[in-house]
Amino acid sequence: MLFANYHTHTARCHHAAGEDRQYVEHAIRGGIKVLGFADHCPWVFDDRHVSHTRMLPSQLDEYFTSLTDLKKEYAKDITIYIGFESEYIPELMEAQDKLLADYPVDYMILGEHFLEREPFGAYTGFPFTDEAMFRKYIDLCIEGMETGRYRYLAHPDLFNFIGDTAVYDREYRRLCEYLKSKDIPVEINLLGVVEKRHYTSERFLRIAKEVGNTAIIGIDAHTPDRLDNRGMIEACRTMADRCGLKLVDVLPELPQK
C-alpha cells in the first residue's frame, strides 16, 4: 500500500462525498501513514461569482477546525497535513494569499483545471487541438511551480491535447524536463487511471521515463473508499512499472512521522 497520499478532497468541493473522519479511517485501514488533505482552494472573485467546484471562503474555518481536531485525535495512527489543490491564476493570487494568511496551511499542490478565472475559462480536460492553449497550459504550470508555493503538479497531463502528436510530445517533454530540473515527481493520478480518463496516460509517462522523472501516486480521493482500495493502488503501481518509472513515497521537505 501507499505510505503517503497528498491528494485528498472533502465534500466541501461539491463533487466529493463522505465525512472527513471517514477519509482518515479508510486511510488508516489502508496502511497510509501520511494523509494530506488538498481540497479545491477557494478564490475571492471581485464580481461575487460563486464556484460550484470548490469550497467557499466561508468554509475555511470549519475545514481547518475539523481536520485539526482529527489530526490530534488520530495522531498515534497517522500524520495529517492540511492543504489545498489550486490553479495558478496570476491575477487572483494576491487575493488568495490574503484570504489564507491567517490559516495554518501545510502545503499546496497545483492543479491547472482552467487557464482563465471562473467562469470564463474552459476546463482543460476537454479535448483541444489549439496549440496556443496547450502552450499556455504548460507555461502556467511552469510559472506556477516557479513561485515555490506548490509541492507538486497534480495530474500533469490533464490538458487533453488531441492535435499534432509532435506538438503533444514537445510540450509535455518541456513540462517533464522542467519538473525533472526541480526534482518534482510527476503524479500518477489514481482517479484518472481507474476511471479510464485521458490522464494519467502511458503516452505521457513514457515521455517522463525518457526525461528521467520520478513519479508519485496521488489518489485524488473524492470518496473515502479510494484510500484503502488495494486493487486500484496496485493498478497505478503496475502502470509505473510498465513505463519504467521509479515511484517515490513522500514529498521532499515535509516532515515524516
C-alpha positions as CSV (number, residue, x, y, z in Angstrom):
1,M,0.0,0.0,0.0
2,L,0.9,3.6,-0.1
3,F,3.0,5.3,2.7
4,A,1.6,8.7,1.9
5,N,-1.2,10.4,-0.2
6,Y,-1.2,14.1,-0.6
7,H,-4.3,14.4,-2.9
8,T,-7.4,14.0,-0.8
9,H,-10.6,16.0,-1.2
10,T,-13.7,16.6,1.0
11,A,-17.4,17.1,0.4
12,R,-16.9,20.8,0.6
13,C,-15.8,21.0,-3.0
14,H,-19.4,19.9,-4.1
15,H,-18.2,16.9,-6.2
16,A,-16.8,14.7,-3.5
17,A,-18.7,12.7,-0.8
18,G,-18.1,11.4,2.7
19,E,-17.2,12.8,6.1
20,D,-13.7,13.9,7.0
21,R,-13.4,11.2,9.6
22,Q,-14.2,8.5,7.0
23,Y,-11.3,9.6,4.9
24,V,-9.0,9.4,7.8
25,E,-10.3,6.0,9.0
26,H,-10.1,4.5,5.5
27,A,-6.6,5.8,5.1
28,I,-5.5,4.1,8.4
29,R,-7.2,0.8,7.3
30,G,-5.3,1.1,4.1
31,G,-1.9,1.4,5.8
32,I,-1.3,5.0,4.9
33,K,0.9,6.8,7.4
34,V,0.8,10.3,5.9
35,L,-2.5,11.8,4.7
36,G,-2.6,15.2,3.1
37,F,-5.9,16.9,2.6
38,A,-5.8,19.1,-0.5
39,D,-9.4,20.2,-1.2
40,H,-10.1,22.6,-4.0
41,C,-8.9,26.0,-2.7
42,P,-11.4,28.9,-2.7
43,W,-11.0,32.0,-4.7
44,V,-12.0,35.6,-4.0
45,F,-13.9,36.9,-7.0
46,D,-14.4,40.6,-7.3
47,D,-17.7,40.1,-9.1
48,R,-19.0,37.7,-6.4
49,H,-19.1,34.7,-8.7
50,V,-19.8,31.5,-6.7
51,S,-17.9,28.5,-7.7
52,H,-19.6,25.1,-7.7
53,T,-16.4,23.1,-7.9
54,R,-14.6,24.2,-4.8
55,M,-15.2,25.2,-1.2
56,L,-16.4,28.6,-0.4
57,P,-14.2,31.1,1.6
58,S,-16.8,30.9,4.4
59,Q,-16.0,27.2,4.8
60,L,-12.3,27.7,5.6
61,D,-12.8,28.0,9.4
62,E,-14.7,24.7,9.6
63,Y,-12.3,23.0,7.2
64,F,-9.3,23.7,9.4
65,T,-11.2,23.1,12.7
66,S,-12.4,19.7,11.5
67,L,-9.1,18.5,10.2
68,T,-7.1,19.9,13.1
69,D,-9.3,18.0,15.5
70,L,-8.9,14.8,13.5
71,K,-5.1,15.4,13.3
72,K,-5.0,15.4,17.1
73,E,-7.4,12.6,17.7
74,Y,-5.6,10.2,15.3
75,A,-2.0,11.4,16.0
76,K,-0.9,7.9,17.1
77,D,-2.1,6.3,13.9
78,I,-1.4,8.7,11.1
79,T,0.1,12.1,10.2
80,I,-2.4,14.5,8.7
81,Y,-1.5,17.6,6.7
82,I,-4.0,20.3,5.8
83,G,-3.5,21.9,2.4
84,F,-5.2,22.8,-0.9
85,E,-5.2,22.0,-4.6
86,S,-5.4,25.2,-6.6
87,E,-4.9,26.6,-10.0
88,Y,-2.3,29.2,-10.7
89,I,-4.3,32.2,-12.0
90,P,-1.9,35.2,-11.7
91,E,-4.4,38.0,-11.3
92,L,-6.2,36.2,-8.4
93,M,-3.1,35.1,-6.4
94,E,-2.8,38.3,-4.2
95,A,-6.4,38.0,-3.0
96,Q,-6.0,34.2,-2.4
97,D,-2.9,34.9,-0.3
98,K,-4.8,37.5,1.8
99,L,-7.7,35.0,2.3
100,L,-5.3,32.3,3.5
101,A,-2.9,34.5,5.5
102,D,-4.3,33.6,8.9
103,Y,-4.7,29.8,8.3
104,P,-2.0,27.2,9.1
105,V,-1.7,25.9,5.5
106,D,0.8,23.0,5.5
107,Y,1.2,22.8,1.7
108,M,-0.5,23.2,-1.7
109,I,-0.5,21.3,-4.9
110,L,-1.1,22.8,-8.3
111,G,-4.0,21.5,-10.4
112,E,-4.4,23.7,-13.5
113,H,-8.1,22.9,-14.3
114,F,-8.6,26.2,-16.0
115,L,-6.5,28.7,-18.0
116,E,-8.6,31.7,-17.0
117,R,-10.6,32.5,-13.9
118,E,-14.0,31.1,-13.4
119,P,-16.5,31.3,-15.1
120,F,-14.6,32.3,-18.2
121,G,-12.0,29.5,-18.7
122,A,-12.9,26.2,-20.3
123,Y,-12.0,23.0,-18.4
124,T,-8.5,21.9,-19.5
125,G,-9.7,18.2,-19.6
126,F,-11.9,18.9,-22.6
127,P,-10.4,17.8,-25.9
128,F,-8.5,20.6,-27.6
129,T,-6.5,21.0,-30.8
130,D,-5.4,24.6,-30.1
131,E,-1.6,24.6,-29.9
132,A,-1.6,28.1,-28.3
133,M,-3.9,26.9,-25.5
134,F,-1.7,23.9,-24.9
135,R,1.4,26.1,-24.7
136,K,-0.4,28.4,-22.3
137,Y,-1.2,25.4,-20.1
138,I,2.4,24.3,-19.9
139,D,3.6,27.9,-19.4
140,L,1.1,28.4,-16.5
141,C,2.1,25.1,-14.9
142,I,5.8,26.1,-15.0
143,E,5.2,29.7,-13.9
144,G,3.1,28.4,-11.0
145,M,5.6,25.9,-9.9
146,E,8.3,28.6,-10.1
147,T,6.6,30.6,-7.4
148,G,7.5,27.9,-4.9
149,R,4.0,27.7,-3.4
150,Y,3.2,24.2,-4.8
151,R,4.7,20.9,-3.7
152,Y,3.9,19.1,-6.9
153,L,1.8,19.3,-10.1
154,A,-1.4,17.2,-9.9
155,H,-2.4,15.3,-13.0
156,P,0.2,16.9,-15.1
157,D,-1.2,15.6,-18.4
158,L,-4.7,17.0,-17.6
159,F,-4.7,19.2,-20.7
160,N,-6.3,16.9,-23.3
161,F,-4.5,17.9,-26.4
162,I,-5.6,15.7,-29.4
163,G,-3.8,17.6,-32.1
164,D,-0.5,17.1,-33.8
165,T,1.4,14.3,-32.0
166,A,4.7,16.1,-32.4
167,V,3.3,19.1,-30.5
168,Y,2.0,16.8,-27.8
169,D,5.4,15.2,-27.4
170,R,7.3,18.5,-27.5
171,E,5.1,20.4,-25.0
172,Y,4.8,17.6,-22.4
173,R,8.5,16.9,-22.7
174,R,9.1,20.6,-21.9
175,L,7.0,20.2,-18.8
176,C,8.7,16.9,-17.8
177,E,12.1,18.5,-18.3
178,Y,11.2,21.4,-16.0
179,L,9.9,19.1,-13.3
180,K,13.0,16.9,-13.6
181,S,15.2,20.0,-13.1
182,K,13.4,20.8,-9.9
183,D,13.3,17.2,-8.6
184,I,9.5,17.2,-8.6
185,P,7.8,13.9,-9.3
186,V,5.1,13.5,-11.9
187,E,1.8,12.4,-10.4
188,I,0.2,9.1,-11.4
189,N,-3.4,10.1,-10.8
190,L,-5.4,7.2,-9.4
191,L,-8.8,8.8,-10.1
192,G,-7.9,9.2,-13.8
193,V,-6.4,5.8,-14.1
194,V,-9.2,3.7,-12.6
195,E,-12.0,5.8,-14.2
196,K,-10.2,5.4,-17.6
197,R,-9.9,9.1,-18.2
198,H,-7.4,10.5,-20.6
199,Y,-5.0,11.1,-17.7
200,T,-2.7,9.7,-16.4
201,S,-1.7,8.3,-19.8
202,E,1.1,5.9,-20.5
203,R,2.0,8.1,-23.5
204,F,2.8,10.9,-21.1
205,L,4.6,8.6,-18.7
206,R,6.8,7.2,-21.4
207,I,7.9,10.8,-22.1
208,A,8.6,11.2,-18.4
209,K,10.6,8.0,-18.5
210,E,12.8,9.3,-21.4
211,V,13.3,12.5,-19.5
212,G,14.2,10.7,-16.3
213,N,11.4,11.8,-14.0
214,T,10.3,10.0,-10.8
215,A,6.6,9.6,-10.1
216,I,4.3,9.7,-7.1
217,I,0.8,8.2,-6.8
218,G,-1.9,10.7,-6.0
219,I,-5.2,9.0,-5.1
220,D,-7.2,12.2,-5.9
221,A,-9.7,10.8,-3.4
222,H,-13.3,12.1,-3.8
223,T,-14.7,9.3,-1.7
224,P,-13.2,7.7,1.4
225,D,-13.1,4.1,-0.1
226,R,-10.5,5.0,-2.6
227,L,-7.9,5.4,0.2
228,D,-7.9,1.7,1.0
229,N,-8.6,0.1,-2.4
230,R,-5.6,-2.1,-2.9
231,G,-6.6,-3.1,-6.4
232,M,-6.7,0.5,-7.6
233,I,-3.4,1.4,-6.0
234,E,-1.8,-1.7,-7.5
235,A,-3.1,-0.6,-10.9
236,C,-1.1,2.6,-10.6
237,R,2.0,0.8,-9.4
238,T,1.7,-1.6,-12.4
239,M,1.4,1.4,-14.7
240,A,4.6,2.9,-13.2
241,D,6.4,-0.4,-13.7
242,R,5.2,-0.8,-17.3
243,C,6.5,2.6,-18.1
244,G,9.8,2.2,-16.2
245,L,9.2,5.0,-13.7
246,K,10.6,4.9,-10.2
247,L,8.0,5.7,-7.5
248,V,8.7,8.0,-4.6
249,D,6.8,7.6,-1.3
250,V,6.9,11.1,0.2
251,L,7.3,14.7,-0.9
252,P,10.5,16.4,0.0
253,E,10.7,18.9,2.8
254,L,7.5,17.7,4.5
255,P,8.3,16.2,7.9
256,Q,7.6,12.5,8.3
257,K,6.0,10.8,11.3
